[in-house]
Amino acid sequence: MRNNILGGMVIFFVVLACLLMIDDISSQKNEKTEVITSQVDDQKDQTDLAVIEEED
C-alpha cells in the first residue's frame, strides 16, 4: 500500500511538471522590453595616469 502512494505522488508531480512545461511553451510572448541607454562623457583633458617629469 505504501509503494502505491509513493508511486502515485511521483506520477502526479511528473504530470504536473509536464503540464507546466507545455503551458510555458505554448504561451504567447507579448512581453515588452525596455531598453536602457547610458551616456558617457569623454573628457580628453584629464588622464588617469601619473606623469613624472625628470630632468636629465
Secondary structure, DSSP 8 states (H G I E B T S, - for coil): -HHHHHHHHHHHHHHHHHHHHHHHHHS----------------SS--SS-------
